[in-house]
Amino acid sequence: MRKQERLSRGERNFEKYIIPAVRKEFPGHWHSCNGSEADMHHGIDYYYTEGQSTISIAARVWIGVPRQHFAVRWKRESDLSRPLEVDSRLQALENNAPMSNLTMEGFVYKGRIYVAWIDSSVLWRTIQERLDELNHFPVMNEADKTWFKQVPFEFLEGHINKKITSL
């Protein structure tokens, strides 16, 4: 599946499953940044507005078994030197550049929705401090693999909000 198709599918799944699951906690307006500069350069997938307040959200949804970690893109098999999410967000953290206020990750599995969210600066500071000890896993693309780092919830205790709902 090509990049734009993956982005659109991810956006549709997030809007179909995750946003309704967190509607009680986030009752305001969600605005997609899919394909925009905010998305492509700063990792911001949505702007969420409630009243006079707007925050930015990095969003990911998986259709599959829920995991007890956040996942972040680390390396692309076909171009190992190409900076992905880990490189760009750590650079943004170091340079005080724009990044999302929250990171939200969801799983849809067997009629249930699992969602976790965290302050993005807490997540990325933890990644910065513990990058070498984080496990990784591959996800197959159309022609190669993208490797993701796993940030275990146990490294983020006290900072994560979690929710489980039914479809």
C-alpha positions, 0 to 999 in steps of 0.5 A: 500500500502506498504512503498516501493510501496508508495515511488515508486508511489510518485517518479513516480508522482513527475517525471511525474507531478512536475518536468516538471511543474518546468522545467523552474525554474529548467532546470538541472538534477534531481537524485532520492534518493528513498530508499537511505541513503540520503532519509531514514536518511536525508529526501532528495528525489532528488539531483538537479544539474545545472552547477557546483551547486548541491542542495538537495530537499525534495519532496512530491506530492499529487493527490487531492485538492490543499492546502495552506500548507506544510504537514509533517509526525508527528505520526504513529497510530500503533507506536506513539513513533516512530520518523517520519519526524517531529522528525528527521528533528527537531533533524537534525536542532538542531544538524546541521545535513544534511537535504534538501536545499529545500522542494517542495510540489505539487498537481495534481488536475483537469488538473492543477499542483500546486507547492510550494517550500521553503528553508527547514531551514526556513520551519523547524525553523517555525515548531520548533517555532510553532509545538504546534499550527499546525493543523494535519490531517490523511492519511490512510495507509494499516493498520492504519493512519499517522498523518501529521502536516500542516504548513500554507503558511501564517506562511511562507509569503515572503519565498515561491515560487509558481507555477500553470500550466496545464497538 
